[in-house]
Amino acid sequence: MQYEGKKLRYELKHYLHPFDHQSLRVRLNTLLHRDRNSVSEEGYHIRSLYFDDLNNNALYEKNYGIMKRKKYRIRIYNQSDHAIKLERKSKFGDMICKESASLSREEYDQIMAGDVVFLLKRKEPLLHQFYYGIKVHGLSPKVIVDYTREAYIYPLGDVRVTFDKGLAAVINTQDIFNSHAVPMYVFREPREILEVKYTGFLPSFIRELLDFHGSLRTAISKYVLCRHFMKEHQHL
């Protein structure tokens, strides 16, 4: 399915207890393939720097249940600058679209220093729109979101099942490469986030597999959770 020329995927989210995750892991390992980015049994580390505008629209639109919304972030994997991505995640009801463009470490440093003119010299429309978001709407860094992701894929339906573990907000810096970054766990009780993304259809055996614990779908935003955590702990 497409919207405004963009490929859309369904996204389902559930909270999950780690005990249920261990049970699911055994089943998934026999039926699905591990994501190629995995570096261990636990998966791989994700660190994302989220941006919001002067009015914090990305934060409040989620809280108010606005059906069409978007977020910008810069993302790295396993705390390395080997692959740096600027991403825009757009949501249309229950469907999402993710666009991305690669950045060099030098370009990342320029963005953090407020020197963003180079974005207009790149060919990707996403970078041009990010530039105007900064200049016109006041996009600026808000919070770093940390977690470990264990991911599985299934080709039919372009299915991706992920377990996001150890969700944390970095409380002392907005630099994703700061070696002294201090992440603090957001959840007080043991809790993980199960996400299921697919295009077109979700094979019935996967749906049945993931429905065994009877949990209900819920609206979850790691960005919003971390912003609220920061506010509660007066680290805004």
Residue pairs with C-beta under 8 A, 6 or more apart in sequence:
1 7
1 8
1 95
1 199
1 200
2 8
3 92
3 95
3 97
6 90
6 97
6 99
7 97
7 199
8 92
8 95
8 96
8 97
8 199
9 95
9 96
9 97
9 158
9 197
9 198
9 199
10 94
10 95
10 96
10 196
10 197
10 198
10 199
10 202
11 91
11 94
11 95
11 96
11 195
11 196
11 197
12 94
12 195
12 196
12 197
12 217
13 193
13 194
13 195
13 196
13 217
13 218
13 219
13 220
14 193
14 194
14 210
14 215
14 216
14 217
14 218
15 191
15 192
15 193
15 194
15 215
15 218
15 220
16 24
16 163
16 191
16 192
16 193
16 194
16 213
16 215
17 190
17 191
17 192
17 213
18 165
18 190
18 191
18 192
20 213
21 163
21 165
21 192
21 194
23 212
24 163
24 194
24 209
24 210
24 212
25 150
25 163
27 209
28 152
28 161
28 209
31 154
31 205
31 206
31 209
32 152
32 153
32 154
32 159
32 161
32 206
33 152
33 153
33 154
34 151
34 152
34 153
35 43
35 44
35 151
35 152
35 153
35 160
37 44
37 77
37 151
38 44
38 150
38 151
39 78
42 148
42 150
42 165
43 148
43 149
43 150
43 151
43 163
43 165
44 77
44 78
44 148
44 149
44 151
45 77
45 78
45 79
45 146
45 147
45 148
45 149
46 75
46 76
46 77
46 145
46 146
46 147
46 148
46 149
46 164
47 75
47 76
47 77
47 79
47 144
47 145
47 146
47 170
47 176
48 73
48 74
48 75
48 76
48 144
48 145
48 176
49 73
49 74
49 75
49 141
49 143
49 144
49 174
49 176
50 58
50 71
50 72
50 73
50 141
50 142
50 143
50 144
50 145
50 223
50 226
51 58
51 71
51 72
51 73
51 74
51 133
51 139
51 140
51 141
51 142
52 58
52 59
52 71
52 139
52 140
52 142
53 133
53 137
53 138
53 139
53 140
54 137
54 138
56 142
57 69
58 69
58 70
58 71
58 72
58 223
59 142
59 223
59 224
59 227
61 69
62 69
62 219
62 221
62 223
62 224
63 224
65 219
67 91
67 92
67 93
68 90
68 91
68 92
68 93
69 90
69 91
70 88
70 89
70 90
70 91
71 88
71 89
71 223
72 86
72 87
72 88
72 130
72 133
72 139
73 86
73 87
73 89
73 145
73 223
74 84
74 85
74 86
74 87
74 103
74 108
74 111
74 176
75 84
75 85
75 87
76 83
76 84
76 85
76 176
76 177
77 83
79 177
81 105
81 108
81 177
83 102
84 102
84 103
84 104
84 105
84 107
84 108
85 100
85 101
85 102
85 103
86 100
86 101
86 102
86 103
86 126
86 127
86 130
87 98
87 99
87 100
88 98
88 99
88 100
88 126
88 129
88 130
89 96
89 97
89 98
90 96
90 97
90 98
90 99
96 197
99 126
100 126
101 122
101 124
101 126
101 127
103 111
105 177
107 118
108 176
108 177
110 116
110 118
111 119
112 141
112 174
112 175
116 130
116 131
116 134
116 135
117 131
119 127
119 128
119 130
119 131
120 127
120 128
120 131
122 128
130 139
133 139
134 140
141 174
142 174
142 223
142 227
143 169
143 170
143 174
143 223
143 226
143 227
143 230
144 169
144 170
144 173
144 174
144 176
144 181
144 183
144 226
145 167
145 168
145 169
145 170
145 222
145 223
145 226
146 166
146 167
146 168
146 169
146 170
146 183
147 164
147 165
147 166
147 167
147 168
147 222
148 164
148 165
148 166
149 162
149 163
149 164
149 165
150 162
150 163
150 165
151 160
151 161
151 162
151 163
152 160
152 161
152 162
153 159
153 160
153 161
154 160
154 161
154 203
154 206
156 203
157 198
157 199
157 200
157 201
157 202
157 203
158 197
158 198
158 199
158 200
159 196
159 197
159 198
159 202
159 203
159 206
160 195
160 196
160 197
160 198
161 194
161 195
161 196
161 206
161 210
162 194
162 195
162 196
162 197
163 192
163 193
163 194
164 192
164 193
164 194
164 195
164 222
165 192
166 185
167 185
167 186
167 187
167 193
167 222
167 225
167 226
168 183
168 184
168 185
168 186
168 226
169 183
169 184
169 186
169 225
169 226
169 227
169 229
169 230
169 235
170 181
170 182
170 183
170 184
171 182
171 183
171 184
171 230
171 233
171 235
172 178
172 180
172 181
172 182
172 235
173 180
173 181
173 182
175 181
184 229
184 233
186 225
186 226
186 229
193 220
193 222
194 210
196 202
196 206
196 210
230 236
